[in-house]
Amino acid sequence: MKKISFNSLLTLLLFLSNSVRSEYPAAPELKLSTQYGVIELSGLKGKLVYIDFWASWCRPCKKSFPWMIAMKDKFKNQPFEIIAINLDRDKTLADEFLSSQAINFPVAFDPEAKIANEFSVKGMPSSYLIDHKGRLRLRYTGFWNKSKNEKEETIRNLLKAIKNP
């Protein structure tokens, strides 16, 4: 009788330990040309990466740019990168918007939405936080002023995890 209860307890503990452990999936690899040259996600391991998919026709996308510029400035001395990926088919529409912004991070173009499909983009804008090990940690769809503080706090906490593993 003791053997059965011990085995049952062991099975339960193994089940619980596997369900408590949270494994994050690896982010899809990307390799895109930007104004700073070719950028690859695998080359950014060791850094927290915020990837933002956007389009020029998307109002919330445009509203997110001042926040992203501010975040890049705020965390400029930390292992933090932002990559904006435009999905416009007509690049001139994106370029027109970008010329009105003080962009301080790489911008890539994905007019055929190949990378967007790999990330399973469902709405605009869609943003992803990739941790320093290349794992997909968070996904955001949309951009609201009320969520800016939450996003910033998440970035801050993930940056602390890089410094204090």
N, C-alpha and C positions, 0 to 999 in steps of 0.2 A: 504494500500500500504506500509506503514512504517513497519508493522508487517512482511510482506513477505520479505522485504529487510533486516530487522533485523535477521530473521531466516536464510536467505541465508548467511548473513555475519557470523553468529554464526557457521553455518555448515562449511563454508570455514575455519574459525579459528580453529575449532576442527580438521579438515582434516590436515591443515598445522602443527598444534602442534603435531599430531601423526606422520606425515611424517618427521619432523625435529628431533624428539626424536630418538636417535639411541640406540637400545637395542642390546646387544651382547649375543649370545647364550651361554648357559652353556657348558663347555667342557665336553666331555665324561669322566666318572670315569675310573681310571686305578688303578690296584693293581698288582705290579710286584716285583719279587725278584731281588735284586741288590747285589753288593759286600758289601753294608752297611746294608743289611737286606731288609725287605719288605717295599716298598714305595707306598703310596696311594696319589693320587692327592688331595683328600678331606682333607688330613692331612697337606697340604701345603697352605691352605687358609691363606690370609694375606701376601703371598709372590707372587712375579712375577715369573712365571715358564716358562722356555724355554725348549720345548720338541723337540728332534731331532731324527727322524727315519733315520737309515742308514744301509748300508750293506758293507761288506769287499770288494766286487767286484766293488764298486762305487767310481771312482776317486774323484769326487767333494765331496763325503761324507768324504773321508780321508783328503781332503784339509780343511774341515771345523773344524777339531779337534783342530789344533793350535789356531784358533780364539776362539772356545768355551772355551778352557783352559785359554786363556788370559782374556776373559770376566768374567769367574768365579773368577779369581784372582782380576781383576779390581773392581768388585762389591762384593767382599767377605764380607765386613762389612755392606752390605745392604740386605734387604729381597728379595734375588734373588737366584733361584735354576736352575740348568740345569739337565735334565734327557736325556740321550742318550738311544735309544731303537734300538737294533740290530735286523735285520730281516733275518740273515743268517740261513739256515737250519742246517748247520754244525757249531756249536759253536767254534770249534777249529780255524776256519778261522778268526773269530772275535777276539778270544783271542790272536792269533798271531799278529794281527795289534795292539791291545790294549797294548800288552807288550812293544811296541816301543814308547808309548806315556806316558806322565806324567799326567794321568787322575786325575782330582780333582773334579769329580762329579759322581753321580751314573750312572751305565750302566746296563740296563736290556736287556733281550733277549725275543723275540717274534717270534720264528721260524714258527709258524703257522699263523702269521700276524693277530691275533684276535684283538689286540689293534689297529694295523695299519688300519684295516677295520673300526673300530669304529670312527677313525679320518679321514676316507676317503682319505688315502694317495694315491696320483696319480703319484708321481714321486720320484726320489731319489736325494739327501736327501729331506725330507719334514720336516719343522720345524714349530712349533706353539708357540705363546706367549699366556700364560694364565694369566689373571690379578689376583690381590689379592682377588677378589671375586669369582674366579673359572670360569670366563667367557673367552671364546675364543676371543681374540682380533685381532690377525694377523696370517696369514698362509704364509709361504714361500716355494716355490718348487725350488730346485736347490741351488747351492752355487757359488757365483762369488765374486772375490776380490773387485770389484767395489761396491758391495752391503754391504760390512762390515760396512762402516761408517753409512749408513742408518739404519742398524739393531741396531748398538750400540746407535745411537741417539734415536731410538724408545724405546729401553730398558731404557735409561736414563730418557726419558719423562714419561714413565709408572711408574718408581720408584719414580719420583717426585710426581706423582698423589697419590701414597700410603702415602707419607709424608704430602701432602697438599690436602686432599680430598675436 
